[in-house]
Amino acid sequence: MAAVAAERELYAPVKAYLEAQGYSVKAEVKGCDVVARRGDEPPVIVELKKRFSLDLVLQGVDRLALSDTVYLAVDGDGAKGGRRDRPDGRAVKKLCRRLGLGLLLVFPARKKGAGVDVVLDPAPYKPRQNKRRIGRLLGEHARRVGDPNVGGVTRVKIMTAYRQEALRCCQILRRDGKTSPKLLRATGHAPNAGRILQDDVYGWFERIERGVYGLSPNGLKALETYAAVLEQGIDR
């Protein structure tokens, strides 16, 4: 199906959908694209756009001052793009839920069945905190030494607490030579030395013999690459 050429093409399917539920529907009422009434119930307001956009969201938020039942309606046939960018994608639905907005996909060219799919009905947002994610967030913040990153950067390797500890292992191995995870842990600088050396995520270590590890050429290179970070007090 081809995308609609104009927003007005969305009106007829939305009107028919609401009228089928007993609403009296009128367009362009005091700046609202669609206003529907059913008896003494609060009005249902629908804002129409060819595509999901920030302008549409801002319109919807403004209409919440008039009614708790506000829908954003977009062309379903023109809903292209990646999963994250689709109007019925997880990120868009999460945004609408947080704002208390409903979401409709409209299919003007659909020949059979209703021309409107309800993706989300408006409802008060009741957030549920993810305790596991909160724990990981606070744990990472607590374990990370200093502030080695710059907020807002992209395509740059982030200095995580895990990477910092792996670098501390590299420093100790360069200073003391080959050693065991137990001795690394005993320094107090690498409590997770066993897992870090065994997993060797970055290729910085090499197994010399059972239970004994040394620094690989990549590990030596890493100490040079992250020299500036190490100078900022990573070993404090």
Secondary structure, 3 states (H helix, E strand, C coil): CCCCCCHHHHHHHHHHHHHCCCCEEEEEECCEEEEEECCCCCCEEEEEECCCCHHHHHHHHHHCCCCCEEEEEEECCCCCCCCCCCCCCHHHHHHHHHHCCEEEEECCCCCCCCCEEEEECCCCCCCCCCHHHHHHHHHHHHHCCCCCCCCCCCCCCCCCHHHHHHHHHHHHHHHHCCECHHHHHHCCCCCCHHHHHHHCCCCCEEEEECCEEEECHHHHHHHHHCHHHHHCCCCC
